[in-house]
């Protein structure tokens, strides 16, 4: 009788492990896609925020031009042609050490065009 109870317990554990394995095989690809989608959305949002900050900085500038920079992730290097220059970090909030949170770098042209360089 004792052997039958142990066999039933092992069979139940085997079935549970099989069900969990099947569920994880179905769920893991979806979770990976969610992470990839989140990365793309984060990069897009960061680019939009940088473009908006550049536009605001150029509106405040008397020259209306940037010193071309790139590729860089250090927003402290992005400056206007004014004396003293306006710095992009003053227009972006939440930067740590003037660096961005994503793994992208950016090119800045004199007319204020921002181009994202993906890794």
Beta strands, then each sheet from edge to edge (+ up, - down):
strand 1: 69-72
strand 2: 105-108
strand 3: 114-117
sheet 1: 1+ 2- 3+
end
